[in-house]
Amino acid sequence: RNPARPEIISFVSPENKDVNLAVVSYSIRPDYTKLGSLGTIDDVARTILGTSGNLDAEMFTQKEKGLGNGPGYIFDYRIKDKHLLTVFTTQSGEYAGTWLVTLTLQAPMGDYDKVKSTLESALTSFSLTKR
């Protein structure tokens, strides 16, 4: 695998293509082995919502939670007409390298209540195993 290219695994609902999830892993600098190297949870939240304040976005909740191999930042938010749940965490490779791993689940605001339990189940089941 080429560490310069992110690896993406995605799922699109067969009933509604606007309901989907994606797990993306990015190679990051070796000195960024801890999640806090990317900033505090507030720093990451500001990055998600845009620092200019011009984006139609709102953070509903944010929390830090253990994900099996270390902490993760979990965000529940809205950007325009999409409701999103996102997890940020880091993973050290078995032999070398460090990865930023994100899980993002999204649905249109109007459909979110119909798929909320499914998306939240996927979110709560997400964890990384120690490599």
MIVODREN-359224 format. One record per residue: x, y, z of N, C-alpha, C, CB in turn; residue in three letters. Coordinates in steps of 0.02 Angstrom, whole numbers, padded with zeros to 5 digits, always signed. Atoms other than C-alpha are relative to their C-alpha. Glycine has a CB too. Layout:
<pts>
XYZXYZXYZXYZAla...
</pts>
This chain:
<pts>
+00042-00059+00000+00000+00000+00000+00044+00062+00000-00047+00000+00061Arg-00036-00063+00005+00062+00174-00044-00021+00045+00059-00012+00035-00068Asn+00019-00040-00058+00068+00274+00119-00020+00072-00017+00056+00002+00050Pro+00017-00068+00019+00048+00437+00024-00073+00006-00023+00046+00024-00056Ala+00069-00001+00023-00127+00387-00033-00046-00025+00056-00009-00043-00064Arg+00045+00025-00051-00273+00372+00087-00035-00064-00022-00052+00053+00018Pro+00040+00060+00015-00363+00206+00098-00071+00016+00020+00028-00064+00038Glu+00070-00017-00012-00552+00224+00086-00042-00063-00006-00024+00055-00049Ile+00049+00054+00001-00685+00096+00129-00067+00034+00011+00015-00057+00054Ile+00064-00036-00007-00864+00154+00102-00059-00047-00010-00003+00057-00051Ser+00064+00034+00008-01044+00096+00107-00052+00052-00016-00019-00040+00064Phe+00056-00043+00019-01192+00177+00022-00064-00041+00008+00008+00028-00073Val+00063+00035-00011-01367+00129+00075-00034-00014-00067-00047+00040+00046Ser+00036+00014+00063-01460+00039-00066-00068+00035-00003-00009-00075-00007Pro+00065-00034-00001-01621+00125-00010+00005+00075-00013-00034-00012+00066Glu-00008-00073+00006-01550+00303-00009+00074+00015-00007-00031+00037+00061Asn-00071-00011+00013-01383+00348-00089+00029+00057+00041+00011+00014-00073Lys-00024-00055-00042-01372+00502+00023+00015-00021+00072-00050+00056-00001Asp-00017+00028-00066-01356+00390+00177+00061-00045-00011-00061-00040+00032Val-00061+00037+00014-01178+00326+00182+00049+00006+00058+00032+00024-00064Asn-00055-00005-00048-01023+00295+00283+00065-00012-00036-00009-00050+00059Leu-00067+00010+00029-00838+00299+00247+00051-00004+00057+00018+00056-00049Ala-00058+00004-00043-00684+00243+00341+00060+00019-00043+00009-00072+00034Val-00057-00024+00039-00529+00334+00281+00061-00001+00046-00012+00071-00029Val-00063-00002-00038-00350+00308+00340+00052+00038-00041+00025-00071+00017Ser-00051-00043+00030-00214+00435+00303+00066-00012+00036-00020+00075+00003Tyr-00066+00002-00031-00028+00415+00333+00016+00069+00027+00054-00024-00052Ser-00019-00064-00030+00030+00550+00453+00071-00004+00026-00049+00020+00057Ile-00070-00002-00024+00199+00604+00520+00009-00045+00060+00020+00072+00017Arg-00013+00046-00056+00279+00480+00641-00003+00033+00068+00067-00032-00010Pro+00002-00032-00066+00287+00610+00779-00071+00018+00020+00043+00063-00001Asp+00070-00011-00016+00096+00622+00774-00032-00066+00023-00038+00028-00062Tyr+00024+00065-00021+00072+00456+00865-00060+00006+00047+00055-00038+00035Thr+00055-00010-00046-00054+00528+00989-00052+00046-00031+00025+00028+00067Lys+00055-00040+00028-00223+00600+00946+00008+00074+00016-00067-00025+00027Leu-00010-00070-00020-00181+00759+01042+00050+00037-00043+00022+00002+00071Gly-00048-00033+00046-00042+00793+00916-00036+00039-00054+00046-00052-00032Ser+00040-00035+00051-00180+00847+00797-00037+00060+00028-00051-00048-00031Leu+00034-00055-00033-00247+00971+00924-00050-00026+00050-00034+00046-00051Gly+00051+00019-00048-00377+00971+01060-00065-00017-00037-00012+00057+00051Thr+00064+00016+00031-00553+00911+01027-00033+00064-00025-00047-00036+00051Ile+00027-00064+00023-00604+01095+01014+00034+00024-00065+00007+00054+00054Asp-00036-00018+00061-00468+01127+00884-00027-00039-00060+00075-00013+00008Asp+00025+00042+00055-00529+00981+00778-00072+00020-00018+00004-00075+00019Val+00069-00021+00013-00711+01037+00797-00001+00064-00042-00038+00012+00066Ala-00003-00063+00039-00665+01211+00733+00020-00014-00073+00050+00049+00032Arg-00022+00018+00068-00577+01131+00583-00058-00031-00038+00059-00049+00003Thr+00058+00032+00033-00731+01024+00544-00050+00052-00023-00033-00051+00047Ile+00052-00049+00015-00849+01172+00551+00025+00059-00041-00030+00026+00064Leu-00028-00056+00038-00732+01291+00461+00016+00057+00046-00049+00023-00055Gly-00022-00053-00045-00635+01427+00546-00023+00069-00021+00076-00001+00005Thr+00021-00066+00024-00703+01569+00440-00068+00021+00026-00001+00001-00075Ser+00067-00016-00024-00879+01557+00511-00049+00010-00056+00002+00062+00042Gly+00045-00010+00057-00952+01569+00335-00037-00063-00020+00040+00024-00060Asn+00032+00063+00017-01004+01386+00328-00064-00008+00040+00048-00059+00013Leu+00063+00013-00034-01185+01343+00370+00008-00067+00037-00060-00002-00050Asp-00017+00060-00037-01137+01220+00506-00014+00010+00075+00073-00021-00011Ala+00014-00002-00072-01176+01176+00687+00025-00064+00033-00076+00010+00013Glu-00023+00058-00038-01093+01061+00814-00053-00015+00052+00070+00014+00034Met+00049+00020-00050-01221+00964+00916+00035-00026+00063-00047-00055-00029Phe-00038+00026-00057-01103+00864+01028+00070-00019-00023-00036-00061+00032Thr-00068+00025+00011-00920+00819+01041+00024-00032+00064+00049+00058-00023Gln-00025+00034-00060-00836+00697+01158+00061-00041-00018-00054-00045+00032Lys-00058+00044+00008-00678+00597+01183-00018-00068+00030+00065+00030+00033Glu+00019+00067-00023-00698+00408+01201+00056-00048-00018-00067-00022-00031Lys-00047+00053+00016-00583+00257+01209-00027-00044-00055+00017-00041+00063Gly+00021+00040+00058-00588+00156+01048+00039-00065-00006+00007+00040-00063Leu-00035+00064+00001-00492-00001+01096+00075+00007-00004-00023-00040-00058Gly-00072-00009+00007-00321+00058+01040+00022+00070+00021+00021-00014-00072Asn-00015-00068-00020-00328+00232+01111-00061+00044-00004+00056+00028-00042Gly+00057-00045-00001-00437+00385+01121-00023+00019-00071+00017+00062+00038Pro+00028-00026+00062-00550+00451+00985-00041+00062+00014-00042-00053-00036Gly+00044-00058-00005-00637+00616+00957-00063-00018-00040+00035+00066-00028Tyr+00063+00016+00032-00821+00592+00915-00042+00064-00006-00039-00055+00039Ile+00038-00061+00014-00924+00730+00835-00068-00017-00030+00039+00046-00047Phe+00068+00004+00027-01111+00745+00800-00016+00071-00023-00054-00028+00053Asp+00006-00068+00025-01143+00894+00687-00040+00003-00065+00069+00029-00012Tyr+00036-00012+00062-01231+00971+00539+00041+00047-00044-00071+00031+00014Arg-00027-00046+00050-01160+01048+00381-00052+00006-00054+00070-00024-00029Ile+00055-00013+00046-01292+01127+00272-00058-00047+00015+00022-00008-00074Lys+00058+00044-00013-01430+00995+00253+00020-00071+00016-00047+00001-00061Asp-00025+00067-00017-01323+00845+00306+00012-00005+00076+00064-00017-00039Lys-00015+00015-00070-01318+00769+00480+00057-00051-00002-00063-00029+00039His-00060+00042+00003-01147+00691+00511+00023-00022+00070+00057+00037-00035Leu-00034+00027-00059-01063+00583+00642+00071-00018-00023-00038-00063+00031Leu-00069+00013+00021-00873+00577+00634+00043-00019+00060+00030+00061-00036Thr-00050+00021-00050-00737+00488+00733+00069+00014-00029-00008-00076+00019Val-00071-00008+00017-00553+00539+00727+00040-00039+00051+00021+00076-00002Phe-00046+00035-00044-00420+00426+00799+00065-00013-00037-00032-00067+00026Thr-00064+00017+00032-00241+00374+00766+00015-00074+00013+00058+00044+00028Thr-00020+00071-00004-00166+00201+00738+00073-00005-00020-00045-00045-00047Gln-00069+00013+00018+00016+00151+00742+00003-00065-00039+00046-00004+00063Ser-00006+00059+00042+00064+00027+00608+00038-00056+00035+00035+00017-00064Gly-00032+00059-00030+00124-00148+00649+00076+00006-00003-00023-00064-00035Glu-00073-00004+00009+00299-00115+00581+00025+00072+00000+00020-00034-00064Tyr-00020-00070+00002+00306+00071+00550-00059+00042-00023+00061+00011-00048Ala+00051-00046+00025+00201+00222+00514-00055+00012+00050-00029-00026-00064Gly+00057-00020-00041+00059+00311+00598-00055+00022-00047+00019+00056+00051Thr+00057-00014+00044-00115+00332+00525-00052+00040+00038-00030-00065-00026Trp+00060-00033-00024-00256+00454+00554-00057-00040-00030-00003+00077-00021Leu+00057+00039+00023-00415+00351+00543-00063+00038+00016+00000-00071+00032Val+00064-00033-00011-00585+00432+00520-00057-00045-00022-00002+00068-00037Thr+00063+00031+00019-00759+00360+00514-00050+00056-00004-00023-00057+00051Leu+00052-00050+00007-00894+00474+00446-00064-00033-00026+00022+00057-00048Thr+00065+00025+00019-01078+00429+00435-00043+00061-00014-00033-00046+00055Leu+00041-00059+00015-01202+00547+00353-00067-00018-00030+00037+00046-00046Gln+00067+00006+00028-01383+00568+00306-00029+00070-00007-00046-00045+00045Ala+00034-00064+00005-01492+00711+00246-00037+00014+00066-00049+00002-00060Pro+00034-00018-00062-01567+00806+00393-00071-00029+00002-00001+00076+00009Met+00069+00024+00004-01742+00756+00336-00007-00075+00008-00031+00020-00064Gly+00002+00073-00006-01698+00570+00338+00035-00026+00062+00033-00031-00061Asp-00042+00022-00055-01588+00566+00492-00038-00040+00053+00032+00060+00033Tyr+00037+00036-00052-01722+00513+00617-00016-00072-00021-00064+00036+00016Asp+00016+00067+00025-01764+00362+00507+00060-00047+00005-00024+00003-00072Lys-00060+00042+00001-01583+00299+00505+00045+00011+00061+00040+00014-00063Val-00041-00018-00058-01520+00370+00670+00025-00061+00038-00040+00044+00047Lys-00022+00057-00041-01517+00204+00765+00052-00042-00037-00060-00044+00019Ser-00049+00038+00039-01424+00116+00623+00068+00035-00001-00025-00010-00071Thr-00063-00037+00001-01294+00254+00609+00034+00000+00068-00013+00072-00023Leu-00029-00001-00067-01271+00265+00797+00027-00069+00020-00052+00023+00051Glu-00025+00067-00013-01251+00075+00807+00068-00010-00034-00050-00054-00024Ser-00064+00005+00036-01114+00083+00675+00053+00040+00036-00007+00024-00073Ala-00048-00043-00035-01031+00225+00769+00024-00032+00065-00032+00068+00014Leu-00020+00028-00064-01033+00140+00938+00037-00066-00007-00062-00011+00044Thr-00036+00063+00009-00968-00024+00866+00071+00011-00028-00039-00045-00047Ser-00064-00015+00030-00817+00061+00786+00055-00001+00053-00002+00068-00035Phe-00059-00001-00043-00651+00022+00870+00059-00026-00041-00011-00045+00065Ser-00061+00023+00032-00472-00012+00821+00033-00051+00046+00047+00058-00016Leu-00036+00050-00040-00376-00164+00878+00074+00017+00000-00011-00072-00027Thr-00072-00013-00004-00197-00152+00935+00036-00042-00051+00026-00014+00072Lys-00038+00035+00052-00078-00198+00795+00069-00017+00024+00005+00043-00063Arg
</pts>
